[in-house]
């Protein structure tokens, strides 16, 4: 069999492996992708948000607590995959190149709509076509040559993380410090100042941001650590 024939024969297997890796990057539980998925249109950068001249000094992987998003905004048109049949926990909001100070690189070049293969390979990690399109346009274009490489790095970082289920810690009513403790206990080399915990009104957990240096080693979060350790936070349960 020729080399090209072998590659063609392995195509379905390789796609299955990609989807399996993406499913592992999602929260525990099965991830059901609809048969008919439509890529989101290209995004027009908002006025004043283009920052093509800002250098990359660090990276940040933002993990969104899906049950809280669905509680607050689950009726949005693009939320059916995330908030309908699936029961996600932490999903990947995005992988962000950050600058050395307050300004961060954004919208570094044009980003046409994602192709269908790239979209389907990443929907179990980030279950929203419009969010995937936005993250590639706003952030990925500033440090990666193509969308496939950008999302592959996000998947690899997420898969390498041992992410705790906050609902198993004191029934989902815990301090920010206890959540940090759980992350640190599971991830060697992670430091307390390398986790930025975000909450909404009522101290409901919305996001955990994991910070990295330019070599993707755990690092201090340059923008601060968000919610202080002593603050009690509430975790919205899965449906």
C-alpha positions as CSV (number, residue, x, y, z in Angstrom):
1,X,0.0,0.0,0.0
2,X,1.4,3.4,-0.9
3,X,2.1,6.1,1.7
4,X,-0.8,8.2,0.6
5,X,-3.2,5.3,0.7
6,X,-2.1,4.5,4.3
7,X,-2.7,8.1,5.3
8,X,-6.2,8.0,3.7
9,X,-7.0,4.7,5.4
10,X,-5.9,6.1,8.8
11,X,-7.9,9.3,8.3
12,X,-11.0,8.2,10.3
13,X,-8.8,6.7,13.0
14,X,-6.8,10.0,13.4
15,X,-10.0,12.0,13.5
16,X,-11.4,9.7,16.2
17,X,-8.2,10.1,18.2
18,X,-8.4,13.9,17.9
19,X,-12.1,13.9,19.1
20,X,-11.2,11.5,22.0
21,X,-8.5,13.9,23.1
22,X,-10.9,16.8,22.9
23,X,-13.5,14.9,24.9
24,X,-10.8,14.2,27.6
25,X,-10.1,18.0,27.6
26,X,-13.8,18.6,28.5
27,X,-15.3,17.9,31.9
28,X,-16.1,14.3,32.9
29,X,-19.0,12.7,31.1
30,X,-19.8,12.0,27.5
31,X,-19.6,14.8,24.9
32,X,-22.3,14.7,22.2
33,X,-21.5,16.7,19.1
34,X,-24.5,17.3,16.7
35,X,-24.2,15.8,13.3
36,X,-24.9,19.2,11.7
37,X,-22.4,21.8,12.9
38,X,-22.0,25.2,11.2
39,X,-18.8,27.3,11.6
40,X,-19.3,30.8,13.0
41,X,-18.7,33.7,10.6
42,X,-15.5,35.6,10.6
43,X,-15.4,38.2,13.4
44,X,-14.9,41.9,12.9
45,X,-12.6,43.2,15.6
46,X,-14.3,45.7,17.9
47,X,-13.0,49.3,17.4
48,X,-10.0,50.0,19.6
49,X,-9.3,46.3,20.5
50,X,-6.7,45.6,17.8
51,X,-3.2,45.3,19.5
52,X,-0.9,43.9,16.9
53,X,2.3,45.6,18.2
54,X,2.2,44.1,21.7
55,X,4.8,41.4,22.4
56,X,3.9,38.1,24.0
57,X,5.4,37.8,27.5
58,X,3.3,35.0,29.0
59,X,0.3,32.7,28.4
60,X,-2.9,32.0,30.3
61,X,-5.3,29.1,29.9
62,X,-8.8,30.2,31.0
63,X,-11.1,27.4,32.3
64,X,-14.8,28.4,32.5
65,X,-17.2,26.7,35.0
66,X,-19.9,25.7,32.5
67,X,-22.8,25.2,35.0
68,X,-22.6,28.8,36.1
69,X,-22.4,30.0,32.5
70,X,-25.5,28.0,31.6
71,X,-27.4,29.2,34.7
72,X,-26.7,32.8,33.8
73,X,-26.7,32.8,30.0
74,X,-27.8,29.4,28.9
75,X,-30.6,30.8,26.7
76,X,-28.2,32.4,24.3
77,X,-28.6,31.2,20.7
78,X,-25.1,29.7,20.6
79,X,-25.4,27.8,24.0
80,X,-27.4,24.7,22.9
81,X,-24.3,22.5,22.7
82,X,-22.9,23.6,26.0
83,X,-26.1,23.9,28.0
84,X,-28.4,21.4,26.3
85,X,-27.7,17.7,26.2
86,X,-24.2,17.9,27.6
87,X,-23.2,18.2,31.3
88,X,-19.8,20.0,31.2
89,X,-17.8,21.0,34.2
90,X,-14.8,23.1,33.4
91,X,-14.5,23.9,29.7
92,X,-11.7,25.8,28.0
93,X,-12.6,29.4,27.5
94,X,-9.4,30.2,25.7
95,X,-5.6,30.2,25.5
96,X,-4.4,33.8,25.7
97,X,-1.0,35.3,24.9
98,X,-0.5,38.1,27.3
99,X,1.8,41.1,27.3
100,X,4.2,42.2,29.9
101,X,1.9,44.9,31.3
102,X,-1.8,45.8,31.0
103,X,-1.9,45.7,27.2
104,X,-2.2,42.3,25.6
105,X,-1.9,41.3,21.9
106,X,-5.3,40.9,20.2
107,X,-6.6,40.4,16.7
108,X,-3.1,40.2,15.1
109,X,-4.3,39.3,11.6
110,X,-7.4,38.3,9.7
111,X,-9.1,35.1,10.8
112,X,-11.4,33.4,8.2
113,X,-14.1,31.1,9.5
114,X,-12.7,27.8,11.0
115,X,-13.0,24.8,8.7
116,X,-15.4,22.1,9.8
117,X,-12.7,19.6,10.8
118,X,-11.0,22.0,13.1
119,X,-14.4,23.0,14.6
120,X,-15.5,19.4,15.3
121,X,-12.1,18.5,16.7
122,X,-12.4,21.1,19.4
123,X,-16.1,21.3,20.3
124,X,-15.8,19.0,23.3
125,X,-13.1,21.3,24.7
126,X,-14.8,24.6,23.9
127,X,-18.5,23.8,23.1
128,X,-19.4,26.9,21.1
129,X,-18.6,27.6,17.4
130,X,-18.7,31.3,18.0
131,X,-16.4,31.1,21.0
132,X,-13.9,29.0,19.1
133,X,-13.9,31.5,16.2
134,X,-13.5,34.4,18.6
135,X,-10.6,32.8,20.6
136,X,-8.7,32.1,17.4
137,X,-9.3,35.6,16.0
138,X,-8.7,37.5,19.1
139,X,-5.9,35.5,20.7
140,X,-4.6,32.6,18.6
141,X,-3.6,34.8,15.7
142,X,-1.1,36.6,17.9
143,X,1.1,33.6,18.6
144,X,0.2,30.7,16.2
145,X,0.5,30.3,12.4
146,X,-2.8,28.4,12.1
147,X,-5.9,27.5,14.0
148,X,-5.1,23.8,14.1
149,X,-1.8,24.5,16.0
150,X,-3.5,27.0,18.3
151,X,-6.2,24.6,19.4
152,X,-3.8,21.6,19.6
153,X,-1.8,23.6,22.2
154,X,-4.9,24.4,24.2
155,X,-5.9,20.8,24.1
156,X,-2.5,19.6,25.2
157,X,-2.4,22.1,28.1
158,X,-5.9,21.1,29.2
159,X,-5.1,17.4,29.0
160,X,-1.9,17.8,31.0
161,X,-3.9,19.5,33.9
162,X,-5.4,17.4,36.6
163,X,-8.5,19.6,37.3
164,X,-10.4,19.0,40.5
165,X,-14.2,18.9,40.5
166,X,-15.1,21.8,42.9
167,X,-18.5,20.2,43.7
168,X,-16.6,17.4,45.6
169,X,-15.0,19.9,47.9
170,X,-17.2,20.7,50.9
171,X,-20.3,20.2,48.7
172,X,-19.4,23.1,46.4
173,X,-19.4,25.8,49.2
174,X,-15.7,26.4,49.8
175,X,-13.1,29.1,50.0
176,X,-11.0,30.3,47.0
177,X,-8.0,29.0,49.0
178,X,-9.5,25.5,49.3
179,X,-10.0,25.5,45.5
180,X,-6.4,26.6,45.0
181,X,-5.2,23.9,47.4
182,X,-7.0,21.3,45.3
183,X,-5.4,22.5,42.1
184,X,-1.9,22.6,43.7
185,X,-2.3,19.1,45.2
186,X,-3.0,17.7,41.8
187,X,-0.5,19.6,39.6
188,X,3.2,19.4,40.4
189,X,5.0,22.7,40.0
190,X,1.9,24.9,40.1
191,X,2.1,27.8,42.6
192,X,-0.5,29.7,44.5
193,X,0.1,32.9,42.7
194,X,-0.3,31.1,39.4
195,X,-4.0,30.7,39.7
196,X,-6.5,33.5,39.0
197,X,-9.9,32.6,40.4
198,X,-12.9,34.6,39.1
199,X,-16.4,34.9,40.6
200,X,-19.6,36.7,39.7
201,X,-22.3,38.3,41.8
202,X,-22.9,36.3,44.9
203,X,-19.3,34.9,44.7
204,X,-20.4,32.2,42.2
205,X,-17.4,30.5,40.6
206,X,-17.1,31.5,37.0
207,X,-13.5,30.8,35.9
208,X,-10.1,29.6,36.9
209,X,-7.2,30.9,34.9
210,X,-3.9,29.0,34.9
211,X,-0.8,31.1,34.1
212,X,2.3,30.0,32.2
213,X,5.6,31.4,31.1
214,X,6.8,31.5,27.5
215,X,7.9,27.9,27.7
216,X,4.5,26.9,29.0
217,X,5.7,26.2,32.5
218,X,3.5,27.2,35.4
219,X,4.2,30.8,36.4
220,X,2.9,33.7,38.4
221,X,-0.2,35.4,37.0
222,X,0.9,38.9,35.9
223,X,-2.6,40.3,36.3
224,X,-3.1,39.1,39.9
225,X,-4.9,36.1,41.4
226,X,-8.4,37.4,41.5
227,X,-10.5,36.2,44.5
228,X,-8.5,36.1,47.7
229,X,-8.0,32.8,49.6
230,X,-10.4,33.5,52.6
231,X,-13.4,34.4,50.4
232,X,-16.2,31.8,50.4
233,X,-17.3,30.9,46.9
234,X,-20.4,29.0,45.6
235,X,-20.2,26.4,42.9
236,X,-23.2,26.0,40.6
237,X,-23.9,22.3,40.3
238,X,-24.3,20.4,37.0
239,X,-27.9,19.8,36.0
